[in-house]
Amino acid sequence: MLLGKKIRLKRILENGKMLCIPMDHGLSSGPLKGIENMDKIIQKIELGGATSTVLNKGIIKSLNHLPNLGLIMHLSGSTSLGNTPNWKVKVGDVKEALKLGADGVSVHINIGGDNEPEMLSKLAEIANESDTWGVPFLAMMYPRGENLKSPHDPETIAHVTRIGAELGADIVKTTYTGDPDSFRLVVESCPVPVVIAGGPKMNSDKEVLEMVEGAMEAGAIGVTFGRNVFQHQNPTSIVKALSMLIKQKTSVDEALEALK
């Protein structure tokens, strides 16, 4: 791996583990509860021990608080107001991310839809830019399209995850399969590190933590959790609990006790 990537990876990981809180949702979904004030929520996740966050370029420019964690700039987007919300287009580049002080870049790619070819082209293009500038590249790979019959099938998730690695990502974020055994196959068939997405807001802290425990058991290096953190009643505490599982390998019960 290029030296520049190694240096910057140390800023977005901690001892090879990732606890990333993506908060790029304002573009696709608007100012959701929890991300109305970006300076405030970033300070809360910093206190909890998050290793990094994902932000859109306009938010990075607007911050009054200099982030004290790894900064990943998101380079793709769409909105829930349009006709094709699953079609993510390129809205930035790696050079721009470096100008804004980012340590890494990310894109969201949906596999299985009619616009898949265009998104694959952008995925490969940004991977090439990332290598040119020595910037870590997180590919958020989702089985999400009108042509998919079973998006939650582990083999489908493994294929989607592998696509990210095949086209040059340094870390791949994907959907959890639901159990450690099937997710282990996803991780083992991907030649680069894998992290899991949080998905919709879950019903309980225990449910969130058990998913993390299963993913880590299967070989994931961590998580990228958005709503399940920034919409939590205490974002700092849930990040601390996640940190215990990911960095310290504690049990779910110990993490839940710390939440109390």
C-alpha positions in Angstrom: 0.0 0.0 0.0 1.2 3.5 -0.8 2.8 5.4 2.2 0.3 8.2 2.0 -2.6 5.8 2.4 -1.0 4.1 5.3 -0.5 7.4 7.1 -4.0 8.6 6.5 -5.5 5.2 7.4 -4.0 5.6 10.9 -6.1 8.7 11.2 -9.4 7.0 10.4 -8.7 3.7 12.2 -7.5 2.9 15.6 -5.2 -0.1 15.8 -6.8 -1.4 12.6 -10.4 -1.0 13.9 -13.0 1.3 12.6 -15.8 3.1 14.5 -17.1 5.4 11.9 -20.2 7.6 12.2 -21.4 8.6 8.7 -23.5 11.8 8.8 -23.9 12.6 5.1 -27.6 12.0 5.4 -28.5 15.7 5.0 -28.1 15.5 1.2 -30.3 12.5 0.7 -32.9 12.9 3.5 -32.6 16.4 4.8 -31.8 17.6 8.4 -32.8 14.5 10.2 -33.2 14.5 14.0 -29.7 14.4 15.5 -27.9 16.1 12.7 -29.5 19.5 12.8 -26.4 21.0 14.4 -23.3 19.3 12.9 -20.7 20.8 15.2 -22.6 19.6 18.3 -23.1 16.0 17.1 -19.5 15.7 16.0 -18.3 16.8 19.4 -20.5 14.1 21.0 -19.2 11.3 18.9 -15.6 12.4 19.5 -16.2 12.2 23.3 -17.4 8.6 22.8 -14.3 7.5 20.9 -15.4 7.4 17.3 -12.4 6.9 15.0 -13.9 8.8 12.0 -16.9 10.4 10.4 -18.2 10.7 6.9 -19.4 14.2 5.8 -20.3 16.0 2.6 -18.0 18.8 1.4 -20.4 21.7 2.3 -20.6 20.5 5.9 -16.8 20.3 6.2 -16.6 23.9 4.9 -19.2 25.1 7.4 -17.8 23.6 10.6 -16.8 25.9 13.4 -15.3 23.0 15.4 -12.2 21.4 14.0 -12.9 17.6 14.1 -10.6 15.7 16.4 -11.1 12.4 14.5 -10.6 11.0 11.1 -12.5 12.9 8.4 -13.8 11.1 5.3 -15.4 13.2 2.6 -18.3 11.6 0.7 -18.1 11.9 -3.1 -21.5 10.6 -4.2 -25.1 11.6 -3.7 -28.8 11.6 -4.6 -31.9 12.8 -2.9 -35.1 11.2 -1.7 -37.0 13.9 -3.6 -36.0 12.8 -7.0 -37.2 10.1 -9.3 -34.0 7.9 -9.0 -32.9 8.0 -5.3 -30.8 4.9 -5.7 -28.8 6.4 -8.5 -25.8 7.9 -6.8 -23.8 10.4 -8.9 -20.4 11.9 -8.4 -20.5 15.2 -6.5 -16.8 15.7 -5.6 -13.3 14.4 -6.2 -10.2 13.3 -4.3 -8.2 16.5 -4.9 -11.1 18.6 -3.5 -11.2 16.3 -0.4 -7.5 16.9 0.2 -8.0 20.7 -0.1 -10.6 20.5 2.6 -8.3 18.5 4.9 -10.0 15.1 4.6 -8.1 11.9 5.5 -10.2 9.7 3.2 -13.0 9.6 0.7 -16.1 7.4 0.3 -18.8 6.6 -2.3 -22.2 4.9 -2.1 -22.8 2.3 -4.8 -26.1 0.4 -5.3 -25.8 -2.9 -7.2 -28.7 -4.5 -9.0 -30.4 -1.5 -10.6 -30.7 0.0 -14.1 -28.1 2.6 -13.2 -25.5 0.2 -12.0 -23.1 0.6 -15.0 -22.7 4.3 -14.4 -22.1 3.8 -10.7 -19.5 1.1 -11.4 -17.7 3.5 -13.7 -17.6 6.2 -11.0 -16.4 3.6 -8.4 -13.4 2.7 -10.6 -12.7 6.3 -11.4 -12.5 7.4 -7.7 -10.5 4.3 -6.8 -7.9 5.4 -9.4 -8.0 9.0 -8.1 -7.5 7.7 -4.6 -4.4 5.7 -5.6 -3.0 8.7 -7.5 -3.2 10.9 -4.4 -2.6 8.3 -1.7 -6.0 8.6 -0.1 -7.9 5.8 1.6 -11.1 4.9 -0.2 -14.2 3.5 1.6 -16.7 2.0 -0.8 -20.3 1.6 0.6 -21.6 -1.3 -1.4 -25.3 -2.2 -1.2 -27.5 -4.8 -2.9 -30.2 -2.4 -3.7 -32.0 -2.3 -7.0 -35.1 -3.3 -8.9 -33.3 -6.3 -10.6 -32.5 -8.0 -7.3 -34.7 -10.9 -6.3 -33.1 -11.5 -2.8 -31.1 -8.5 -1.6 -30.6 -10.1 1.8 -29.2 -13.3 0.5 -25.6 -13.9 1.9 -24.3 -14.9 -1.6 -25.6 -11.7 -3.1 -24.1 -9.6 -0.2 -20.8 -11.4 -0.7 -20.9 -10.6 -4.5 -21.7 -6.9 -3.9 -18.9 -6.7 -1.3 -16.4 -8.3 -3.6 -17.2 -5.8 -6.3 -15.9 -3.0 -4.1 -12.6 -4.8 -3.6 -12.4 -5.8 -7.3 -12.6 -2.2 -8.4 -10.1 -0.8 -6.0 -11.6 0.1 -2.6 -9.4 0.0 0.5 -12.3 -0.7 2.9 -15.7 -2.0 2.0 -18.9 -1.2 3.9 -21.8 -3.6 3.3 -25.0 -5.0 4.8 -24.8 -7.5 7.7 -26.2 -10.9 6.7 -27.8 -11.4 10.1 -25.5 -14.0 11.7 -21.7 -14.5 12.1 -21.5 -17.8 10.1 -22.9 -16.4 6.9 -21.1 -13.0 7.3 -17.8 -14.8 7.8 -18.1 -16.0 4.2 -18.6 -12.4 3.1 -15.5 -11.3 5.0 -13.3 -14.2 3.9 -14.2 -13.8 0.2 -13.3 -10.1 0.3 -9.5 -9.3 0.0 -9.8 -5.9 1.8 -11.2 -5.1 5.3 -15.0 -5.1 5.7 -17.2 -3.0 8.0 -20.9 -3.2 8.4 -23.7 -0.6 7.9 -26.1 0.2 10.6 -29.2 0.5 8.4 -32.5 1.9 9.8 -32.8 3.0 13.4 -33.1 -0.2 15.5 -35.5 -0.9 18.4 -33.0 -1.4 21.2 -29.4 -0.9 22.2 -29.0 -4.6 22.7 -30.1 -5.3 19.2 -27.5 -2.9 17.9 -24.7 -4.3 20.0 -25.5 -7.9 19.2 -25.2 -7.1 15.5 -21.8 -5.6 16.1 -20.7 -8.5 18.2 -21.7 -10.9 15.4 -19.9 -8.9 12.7 -16.7 -8.7 14.7 -16.8 -12.4 15.5 -17.1 -13.0 11.7 -13.9 -10.9 11.0 -15.2 -7.4 10.3 -12.9 -4.6 11.4 -15.7 -2.4 12.7 -18.8 -0.5 11.8 -20.1 2.6 10.0 -23.3 3.5 12.0 -25.3 6.6 11.3 -28.9 6.8 12.6 -28.3 4.3 15.4 -25.8 6.7 16.8 -26.8 10.3 15.9 -30.5 9.6 16.6 -29.7 7.8 19.9 -30.9 9.6 23.1 -27.2 9.7 24.2 -24.9 9.5 21.2 -21.7 9.8 23.3 -22.7 6.8 25.4 -23.7 4.5 22.5 -20.4 5.3 20.8 -18.6 4.4 24.0 -20.5 1.1 24.2 -19.6 0.3 20.5 -16.0 1.2 21.2 -15.9 -1.4 24.0 -17.1 -4.1 21.6 -14.9 -3.1 18.7 -11.7 -1.9 20.3 -11.7 -3.8 23.6 -13.6 -6.9 22.6 -15.9 -6.8 25.6 -19.2 -8.6 25.8 -22.6 -7.2 24.9 -23.6 -7.4 28.6 -20.6 -5.4 29.6 -21.3 -2.8 26.9 -24.9 -2.5 28.0 -23.9 -2.1 31.6 -21.6 0.8 30.6 -24.6 2.4 28.8 -26.5 2.4 32.1 
